[in-house]
Amino acid sequence: DCSLAAEQLKNNPRHKAYLDGVSLHQLKKLYSLLKGHLGGESLAESLEKFRREETIDPEEDMNKLDDKELAKRKSIMDELFEQNRKRKDDPGFIYDVEVEFPQDEQLEPCGWDVESGEEI
């Protein structure tokens, strides 16, 4: 597993001084490329495979994934969330963002949005 190998390398006291400025993501990518090279893949194939593994397909049904694959997808989503997250001390941080959505377009009706005569 490239993730485990990257974590072990990064946390090794002998390599800590050298790898302090290298992100865990970069180490995972390096291990993945090395694994592909040892498996006979070209650099382009290894890079494409890594890109596919590290991105989320919005059309994918995650209910059909096993626990290991689901945990991997959740980890990717957590990383994306942290990258896009705005904190109080970030430049351009606005506490209460108000957005006006255009009302010119016809809204599509939705089955759960339709009011019924039945009381709940």
C-alpha positions as CSV (number, residue, x, y, z in Angstrom):
1,D,0.0,0.0,0.0
2,C,1.5,3.3,-1.1
3,S,-0.2,5.3,1.6
4,L,1.2,3.1,4.4
5,A,4.7,3.2,2.9
6,A,4.6,7.0,2.5
7,E,3.5,7.4,6.2
8,Q,6.2,5.1,7.4
9,L,8.9,6.9,5.4
10,K,7.7,10.4,6.6
11,N,7.5,9.3,10.2
12,N,10.9,7.6,10.3
13,P,13.2,9.5,12.6
14,R,16.2,9.0,10.3
15,H,14.4,10.7,7.4
16,K,12.5,13.3,9.3
17,A,15.0,16.2,8.7
18,Y,15.0,15.5,4.9
19,L,11.3,15.0,4.4
20,D,10.0,17.7,6.8
21,G,9.1,20.0,3.8
22,V,7.6,17.2,1.7
23,S,3.9,16.6,1.9
24,L,2.5,13.1,2.5
25,H,0.5,13.5,-0.8
26,Q,3.8,13.9,-2.7
27,L,5.3,10.8,-1.1
28,K,2.2,8.8,-1.9
29,K,2.5,9.9,-5.5
30,L,6.1,9.1,-5.7
31,Y,5.5,5.6,-4.3
32,S,2.6,5.1,-6.8
33,L,4.9,6.1,-9.7
34,L,7.6,3.8,-8.5
35,K,5.2,0.9,-8.1
36,G,3.9,1.6,-11.7
37,H,7.4,1.7,-13.0
38,L,8.3,-1.6,-11.4
39,G,5.1,-3.1,-12.9
40,G,6.2,-2.1,-16.4
41,E,3.9,1.0,-16.8
42,S,5.1,4.1,-18.5
43,L,5.3,7.4,-16.7
44,A,2.2,8.7,-18.5
45,E,0.2,5.6,-17.6
46,S,1.3,5.8,-14.0
47,L,0.4,9.5,-13.7
48,E,-3.0,8.9,-15.3
49,K,-3.7,5.9,-12.9
50,F,-2.7,8.1,-9.9
51,R,-4.9,10.9,-11.1
52,R,-7.9,8.5,-11.5
53,E,-7.3,7.1,-8.0
54,E,-7.1,10.5,-6.4
55,T,-10.2,12.1,-7.9
56,I,-13.9,11.5,-7.1
57,D,-16.2,10.5,-9.9
58,P,-19.5,12.3,-9.2
59,E,-21.5,9.6,-11.1
60,E,-20.0,6.7,-9.1
61,D,-22.4,4.9,-6.7
62,M,-20.5,4.8,-3.5
63,N,-23.1,2.5,-1.9
64,K,-21.6,-0.3,-3.9
65,L,-18.0,0.2,-2.6
66,D,-16.4,-2.0,0.0
67,D,-15.2,-0.4,3.3
68,K,-11.6,0.1,2.1
69,E,-12.5,1.9,-1.1
70,L,-15.2,4.0,0.7
71,A,-12.7,5.1,3.3
72,K,-10.3,6.0,0.5
73,R,-13.0,8.2,-1.2
74,K,-13.9,9.8,2.1
75,S,-10.2,10.6,2.7
76,I,-10.0,12.3,-0.7
77,M,-13.1,14.3,0.1
78,D,-11.7,15.4,3.5
79,E,-8.5,16.6,1.8
80,L,-10.5,18.6,-0.8
81,F,-12.6,20.1,2.0
82,E,-9.5,21.2,3.9
83,Q,-8.0,22.7,0.8
84,N,-11.2,24.7,0.1
85,R,-12.0,25.6,3.7
86,K,-12.0,29.3,4.7
87,R,-10.8,30.1,8.1
88,K,-11.2,33.3,10.2
89,D,-7.6,34.4,9.6
90,D,-7.6,33.8,5.8
91,P,-7.4,36.9,3.7
92,G,-10.8,37.6,2.1
93,F,-12.7,35.7,4.8
94,I,-16.3,36.9,5.1
95,Y,-18.3,35.7,8.1
96,D,-21.9,35.9,6.7
97,V,-22.0,35.5,2.9
98,E,-25.3,36.3,1.3
99,V,-25.9,35.2,-2.3
100,E,-28.8,36.3,-4.5
101,F,-29.9,33.6,-6.9
102,P,-31.5,34.7,-10.2
103,Q,-35.3,34.2,-10.2
104,D,-35.6,34.8,-14.0
105,E,-35.3,31.1,-14.8
106,Q,-38.2,28.6,-14.5
107,L,-37.6,26.3,-11.5
108,E,-38.0,22.6,-12.1
109,P,-40.6,21.0,-9.9
110,C,-39.5,18.2,-7.6
111,G,-41.6,15.4,-6.3
112,W,-40.7,15.9,-2.6
113,D,-41.1,19.6,-2.9
114,V,-44.8,19.5,-4.0
115,E,-47.2,20.3,-1.2
116,S,-49.8,17.7,-0.6
117,G,-53.1,18.0,1.2
118,E,-52.1,15.4,3.8
119,E,-51.0,16.4,7.2
120,I,-47.9,14.8,8.6
